[in-house]
């Protein structure tokens, strides 16, 4: 009996030891599972919105400005590199890509970024930037956009389409028709989207300002595409004492009416309108002497 009792005791001790070892093994396996359940560190995210393509229709070789607003939706500052694709091909070789490479955007902040693109082959080009899509069209050059026929004894001029917009400096409503009886220098420009465009546009605007000092027989009127930040326009106008009307084409209702002229020159495009509101001449960037000579002809 004593021998049998010892066997029972030894058996119970063995089972206890096995239970302890199993419990320890279970604890060691569970530890990595607890570590894996920890939340990963939060990563930054960017949202692309308000994609704008201007002009949307151009002649071969004319520059198109592709702009969008990029927002850092994370809780930390981070670097953003725009990934623009045209017809599903990356455009990292664009001259303006370096300008957009590694742009730092603070948490919760939006920045307006842009590319300048030009294509030589007539076609419709599909644009993809982040989750946004758009397109622009390269058309064959149209020689019929010239406002007059020099061979005609009685030149036939194109009537300038009327429009109404809000002056971003004064908040007044401005219409082209209110300037009937005066020569109007209608200039389509883009400012605040891209540094290289800012340079040529600012030079054009300052040339117009210089011309207003030399003569008072014309009225400048500037139209800006809807992607331009109003604050950038106001600041530039006030800093340079540009006193004429500046209209931001927010709803893209004015630019399409003059699209056939913009597609030839892009930004800037200058349209000379006579006292009867007829388009007399269309030009790209022009210096002060060229501007003055054209007004003399009108």
Helices and strands as residue ranges (DSSP letters): H 2-36, E 46-54, E 57-59, E 64-72, E 78-80, E 84-86, E 89-90, H 97-100, E 103-105, E 110-117, E 123-129, E 132-139, G 143-145, E 158-159, E 164-166, E 173-175, G 176-179, E 184-189, H 195-214, E 219-225, H 230-239, E 245-249, G 255-258, H 259-265, E 269-273, E 278-283, H 288-297
